[in-house]
Amino acid sequence: MKTYAVGGAVRDELLGLPVQDRDWVVVGATPEEMAARGFKAVGKDFPVFLHPETREEHALARTERKTAPGYKGFVFHADAGVTIEEDLARRDLTINAIAKAEDGSFIDPFHGHRDLADKVLRHVSPAFVEDPVRVLRVARFAARFADFRIADETMALMAEMVANGEVDHLVPERVWQELSRGLTEAKPSRMFEVLRSCGALKKVLPEVDRLWGVPQRADYHPEVDTGVHVMMVVDMAARLNLSLPARFAALTHDLGKGTTPADVLPRHIGHEQRSVNLLGPLCERLRVPAECRDLALLVARFHGDVYKIDQLRPTTAVTILERCDVFRRPERFDELLGACEADYRGRLGYEERAFPQSQSWRYAVQAARAVDAGAVAAACTDPAQIPLRVHEARAIAVAEVFDR
């Protein structure tokens, strides 16, 4: 029985990056032997065990065979005779197909060391085409390792997987899993650029794909192209270290611009509501978590108003605060402001500009929250009028802050 460190932990160690989680492959053992050593079986599709002390996952070396379309269409074979080289052969990229033995030596049958040095993302074998999730994973790794290039032959295989329909078998959970991880990488735009280059973005996120080539007014958007703008926004969201919900909101805030009638371009009147209308079905299709969906809907609807706080009537500002549920969810409103700042600064020439609107809104929130809603309600003789009276009191407080 031999144990090897594999995958991302080995790759990141070789790159000098912090190692988060370690995965292990065990060669020459049976499930019974693992149990006898105190390992706890947890794998459903193939033998995976938790170490009795570290709780790290240890999988028996295995091979796989494609039997049906999609990422679940595999039969796995694991027994004591499977070698570490055979196990590595089923992996996606050469940089992820390096194993480290207990004595510190490396097993690298697919030249992952070379590709790490050359900064290349390259598939391990032609079997790459059998799993559509690998298209998303390569795009995500491109977002993580922004200075790596994708090998031409790997990009060709990804385009082939789109053309032959393999990507059509992706399930929503896996799309969202990879999309969300890509959004939290250092340069999220690369994920979408890679998916667009191989044709996969049109399959998994057509609402985003159609934004390229849609013009905007150059006086507001010097970069002009809406797709380019959205990529600048998601990268700015990463630069600002925003949360996943805020980054998803940054990605989807302008979806409505993709449906603007051609005869009114480059204006996009009413695109906020069209973005909201597109977001609902998109989130349902990908089963986006509620916290990401809800924030994205708010940002799509109100990002245009956020920039204009100095022009809004106090009652309008309070209406926005109430619709954002800021009095119960102040932290979510902070995320909204972060996404709006990313949108504002995600424009050509605006990257280093200040975004004073955030502080103005925080002053408005502070003033509105200072209103004693209970006292207002107690003074109201008609219970049906209480929400209106509280709203009016908050508007007065906001007006006083801005001296209006």
Order of alpha helices (4+ residues) and beta strands (2+ residues): beta-alpha-beta-alpha-beta-beta-beta-beta-beta-alpha-beta-beta-alpha-beta-alpha-beta-alpha-alpha-alpha-alpha-alpha-alpha-alpha-alpha-alpha-alpha-alpha-alpha-alpha-alpha
